[in-house]
Every structure is written in C-alpha cells, then in structure tokens.
Amino acid sequence: MARVQQVVIDQVGAGTTTLLAAQGADWQIDVINYVVVMSAEGTFAFSDGTDWLSGDMPVAINGGVSAAAGSLLEPLMQGGKGRPFSITTTGGSAHGHALVRIQ
C-alpha cells in the first residue's frame, strides 16, 4: 500500500547524501514537492542512485528553491523501483524537506 512521507534534507557538507533508503525491490519513491536552501553558493540535484531525477540547480548563498506543483497523481519526479532518493550538492550543504510517496 502506498504511503506519503516527509523527508528531512539536512546535509553536513557538500557531496551526495541518501535522503531516503530504497524501500524494497518493488517500491518506487515519487517526489511530490520540496524546499531546498543552500548554506553556500553552489548547485544541487536529485537522483535515485542510478539516474538523475533533476538537472543541476544553481543557488546563491542562503538562497533556495521550492517546487510545490506536484500531486499524488502527478509527482514532480519518479525514482526507479528499488532505488533510494538522494541529493548531490557542490559548494555548500543543502537543508529543507521533501514530501514523497512510496509505492
């Protein structure tokens, strides 16, 4: 049964951070919305550990991005089955949250 979950984004430093581990071989993580603020000028992008779910998004120091246009029927991004949900940053650490559906 599908469930919706809030995911905290709180990196210690730039690099790749798994935000939500894979939930099982047949489960997929869909991103409904997110808010990301960077601690320094840099970029961030989301991935499922294999494929990029977004392109690089450049952000100024203490700047951020929010995307709330997704819905349960039409998510913003869909990861592959059996894959995690990750963020990769350059320049600074990312902070914020995402709402995901696991199905």
Secondary structure, 3 states (H helix, E strand, C coil): CCEEEEEEEECCCCEEEEEECCCCCCCCEEEEEEEEEECCCEEEEEECCCCECCCCEEECCCCEEEECCCCCCCCCEECCCCCCEEEEEECCCEEEEEEEEEC
